[in-house]
Each structure stands twice: as structure tokens, then as C-alpha cells.
Amino acid sequence: MSPTSPVVVSISISRMRAFCGEAEVTPIHPFKLEQRISESDAIYEGLYVFDPGALGPQCGTVKLVLYSDKEPEKGDARVVDPKVIQEVWRLFAAYREG
């Protein structure tokens, strides 16, 4: 891609849901941030903050469901690798103990 090539963004995420097992976990702070890439175009980023004890090994399965602006009622579910959950759980141990 040359430096003058236009950037085309084809997917925009409208929202995300997180599940601990079958129970939906509500984020403490769900944010949608706008990053302007031109006068007429923007990229939207999601930032979701959860309680440090909400998503962990006790869940069995942690699942994220992403929804696009194009098809807002159709979710794309992804199961988070248990090794990743275990490592995040370990890294955030101090926040759960305080």
C-alpha cells in the first residue's frame, strides 16, 4: 500500500456482549470512541471495562459476542481460549485482592 492509498474501513463494531458461562456480564464502563480519519469518515473503537473478578476460570467458558453496524442484530460469537483467561486472571490478581 502506498502512502497515498485511501484507507477503506469495511466493518464497524456497534457493541459487544460478554458471557461467563451462560450468564451475561455487564461492563462497568462501556465506551465507544470515535477516531476521525478524514473530514467525512471515522473509525469507532470499543472499550469495555469489567470488574476484575467477573471473567475468570470460574466461568468455565468465556464468550464474547460482537455486533456490526451493518447487521446490528446478528452477533458473531467467539470463545476466549482458557489459557488466555487463566493468564489474565493471574495478572489481575492484585486488583481482586484489594
N, C-alpha and C positions, 0 to 999 in steps of 0.2 A: 504494500500500500504506500503510495507516495504521500508526502506531507500535505499535498493539496487535495487529496481524495476526500470526498464527503463521507461523513460518518452516518450510517443508517442504522437506527435502532429499531429492531423488529418486534421486540417483546417488552412489555411493561407490566410489572407485577403490581396488582392492586391491593392485595392483602395476603396475610399468612395466618394459618392456624397451627397450633402445636398440641400434640397429644402425648400424655403419659399413660401408656397402655391404651385403654379406650376412653379415658377421661380427658376432655379438653382443658388445657391450661391457659388461663387468661394472662396476657402480659401485663406487667406493672405499667409500662410505658410503651405503647405502640406509636412509632413515629413514621411519617412519610416525608422524606426530604427531597426538595427539588434542586437539581443541578442544571443550570442553564447552559446549553451548548451552542446556542445562537439566539438571535432576537425572537425567533418563532418556535424553536424546539427546546425541549427539556428532557432530562433523564430523571426518573424518580427512584430513589433508594429507600428501602425499608430498614428500620432499626427497631428491633423488638427487645425490650428488657424484661427478663423473667426473674422471679425470686430464685436465689442461688440453690435452693433445695427442691425446686419444682420439677426439674427434669434430670433424672439420675438413674442409677442402676435399679432402684426400687420400682421403676416403671415397667421393667421387662422389655418393652418396646417403646422407643420414642419416634414419633412420626411427625413430619412437617407437611402441611398441605398448602401449596402455593396457588394463587388465583391470578389470572392475567386480566388486564383491562379489556382485551379483545373478547374473552369469554369469561365474564366475571362469576358465573355460576358453576363453571367446570373446574374442579380442583385437580391439581397434579400432586399426588401423594408420594413422599419419599421417606423411607425408613432410615434413620441415622444408625450407622454402624455402632454396635455395642462397645467396641474398643474406643471409639471417639467419645461416647458418653462417659465411659469409665475414666478416661483421661481428663475430660472437662470437670467431672465430679472431683477428681483428685486435686486439680488446680484451684478449684473454688472452695476447698475445704475450710480455709480460714474465714471466709465470708459466712459460712453456715454456723461456725462456732462462736462468732462474735456477737 
